[in-house]
């Protein structure tokens, strides 16, 4: 295991194989919870912690788990970790816990978590599996934060609505002028689909531009070297 390999795993999770933009997994929480930045980032962080810990635990136990019953065992491990996160949020950020509602316990059934455990952690070591889980979760965090932030600003003209649930002394930030009427569609389900589609298109455009630059680089460098 070397740093370069861990960097490749992190890059794949955060960008190249982003769970929301490329694999299109976990669409239910992505679209339902991303009504604002705070809700999206909070659920994303909870999911990232579960993914990192479940990846490490499954990788550590993969040689002693019978292959025929591996999926039920994986789900039990994930459910135990989600229960810890669920109880911790209920105890320390109860207001946020009530807002996120059923989506916190539903992390157990999130296909992103089980997919990474089965596809990666069951075949690799502890450190690389933990990095993979945290990177995949990190990709979900920034996507939910960006998606929620865009929908929140367009829909209400505000940002950080609900931050008082985490930091009691903090206040939401007004981004657009006070006379901005808001755009209700942005914070409704259609707004989630439209915004996510724009983000997917944006990632595709950036990837194509990067590929074109990489392809053109040797052609521009060859005359100089000659």
Number of C-alpha atoms within 10 A of each C-alpha: 8 7 8 9 11 17 14 13 21 22 17 17 22 22 20 17 17 21 24 22 21 13 12 13 18 17 15 10 20 25 22 17 24 29 26 26 27 25 24 27 24 22 24 26 18 18 26 22 19 27 32 27 20 29 33 26 21 28 23 18 12 19 11 9 15 10 11 8 9 16 15 10 15 21 17 13 18 24 19 14 18 23 16 12 19 18 15 13 18 14 11 11 14 15 16 20 22 12 13 18 12 12 18 22 16 12 26 22 14 17 14 23 26 21 12 20 28 16 10 19 29 24 14 19 18 21 17 22 29 24 21 30 31 27 25 29 27 26 26 30 25 17 26 30 24 20 26 30 24 24 29 26 23 21 21 21 20 22 23 20 21 19 18 15 16 15 10 9 8 13 13 12 13 14 15 15 9 11 7 13 12 17 16 13 14 22 23 16 13 12 21 23 15 14 18 23 13 13 17 15 13 13 16 14 12 11 14 12 12 12 12 11 11 11 11 11 11 10 10 10 10 9 8 7 6 5
